[in-house]
């Protein structure tokens, strides 16, 4: 049985669809109820900060996927992520299930060149420090032979399941409504984005191949393009004028005085005024997987919203 912690989120939804497509039994775990529309799906309630609840929720699992996120607040991250990671480690020890941890790239910090699985951790933010700590905490247990665990990392994401992403909310959704888009940072810098459906397919493959375990993987992500190129591409697809404004660090700081989630973005601004390149060639070669192009991903995003009558 495959158990997904953090059910209901974008990456969890993509993984759920992929598992069901391959006729796998799926248990969804979250604090709030998730609608189950398939006989192969069940739901359990659990708070990831509560070890006994997590253990009860994952009993009988062969693979556990950790796809949950926390409120975008560095104080909450510092307090809760280490506790959650220790609970995950203890659960993996107790059940002997394989653990796949869905991660981001904050621990690498500012990297001059491609981010590789072997790139040293050099965080330049509090959130990056937290991510480095818990990733190290997990892989030390792997090195000691105590658990089987894999870290799967993605870049900034976009796709049909969420409007919370920078690209989705500030560019694609704006152009879909023929409004002026916004770009954080320098639009002349390179940046790449991971397509959410690709994360589901990739996590499924990692879960199916035990030999892929006990290491770090960068999930399939198209090569980086400049912000200007992304804006032009998106505008062409939506038939929009392509007008956009830029959001600098000072503007984020000002908005952050009134919106805490925006305040949490300020320390990550380095990702937007420097080139940002997640290299996923290791995964692509190992699994013969070609990431969705930005054109394919944006068109699918548009078609899905049209089919749901979200946009016309």
PyMOL commands that set and color helices and strands:
alter all, ss='L'
color gray80, all
select helices_A, chain A and resi 10-21+51-58+74-95+106-108+126-143+166-176+196-208+210-212+227-238+249-256+260-263+266-271+281-287+294-307
alter helices_A, ss='H'
color red, helices_A
select strands_A, chain A and resi 2-5+26-30+41-45+63-66+98-103+149-153+156-158+181-184+190-191+193-195+216-218+225-226+244-247
alter strands_A, ss='S'
color yellow, strands_A
deselect
rebuild
show_as cartoon
